Amino acid sequence: METIYTCTNLNCSYPGNTQYEIRFKSESIMDHHNMAATFCPFCKKEMLPAHSHLNDIPETPIENLSSHL
């Protein structure tokens, strides 16, 4: 599964037909809460997650982790 960030600036200078996006493989992101801000290389605006599938993952409290291993 991938995490996709897109530029939401309507006046971005990206020359493509769609909005500029960056894709990260799931193994390259350890924790979506500790992700650095991503900026568009064309307009320098902060990019936002396009698909927030990570928000659908329930968080497990630390004290309950041993029961899930």
Contacts in CASP RR format, 6 or more apart in sequence:
PFRMAT RR
TARGET T0000
AUTHOR 0000-0000-0000
METHOD contacts of the structure
MODEL  1
METIYTCTNLNCSYPGNTQYEIRFKSESIMDHHNMAATFCPFCKKEMLPA
HSHLNDIPETPIENLSSHL
1 26 0 8 1.000
1 53 0 8 1.000
2 23 0 8 1.000
2 24 0 8 1.000
2 25 0 8 1.000
2 26 0 8 1.000
3 23 0 8 1.000
3 24 0 8 1.000
3 26 0 8 1.000
3 29 0 8 1.000
3 32 0 8 1.000
3 35 0 8 1.000
3 49 0 8 1.000
3 51 0 8 1.000
3 53 0 8 1.000
3 54 0 8 1.000
4 21 0 8 1.000
4 22 0 8 1.000
4 23 0 8 1.000
4 24 0 8 1.000
4 49 0 8 1.000
4 50 0 8 1.000
4 51 0 8 1.000
5 21 0 8 1.000
5 22 0 8 1.000
5 24 0 8 1.000
5 38 0 8 1.000
5 47 0 8 1.000
5 48 0 8 1.000
5 49 0 8 1.000
5 50 0 8 1.000
6 19 0 8 1.000
6 20 0 8 1.000
6 21 0 8 1.000
6 47 0 8 1.000
6 48 0 8 1.000
6 50 0 8 1.000
7 14 0 8 1.000
7 19 0 8 1.000
7 20 0 8 1.000
7 21 0 8 1.000
7 40 0 8 1.000
7 42 0 8 1.000
7 43 0 8 1.000
7 45 0 8 1.000
7 47 0 8 1.000
8 19 0 8 1.000
8 45 0 8 1.000
8 47 0 8 1.000
8 48 0 8 1.000
9 40 0 8 1.000
9 43 0 8 1.000
9 45 0 8 1.000
11 43 0 8 1.000
12 19 0 8 1.000
12 20 0 8 1.000
12 40 0 8 1.000
12 42 0 8 1.000
12 43 0 8 1.000
12 45 0 8 1.000
13 42 0 8 1.000
13 43 0 8 1.000
14 20 0 8 1.000
14 40 0 8 1.000
14 42 0 8 1.000
14 43 0 8 1.000
20 40 0 8 1.000
20 41 0 8 1.000
20 42 0 8 1.000
20 47 0 8 1.000
21 47 0 8 1.000
21 50 0 8 1.000
22 38 0 8 1.000
22 47 0 8 1.000
29 35 0 8 1.000
32 54 0 8 1.000
37 46 0 8 1.000
38 46 0 8 1.000
38 47 0 8 1.000
39 45 0 8 1.000
39 46 0 8 1.000
39 47 0 8 1.000
40 46 0 8 1.000
40 47 0 8 1.000
60 68 0 8 1.000
END
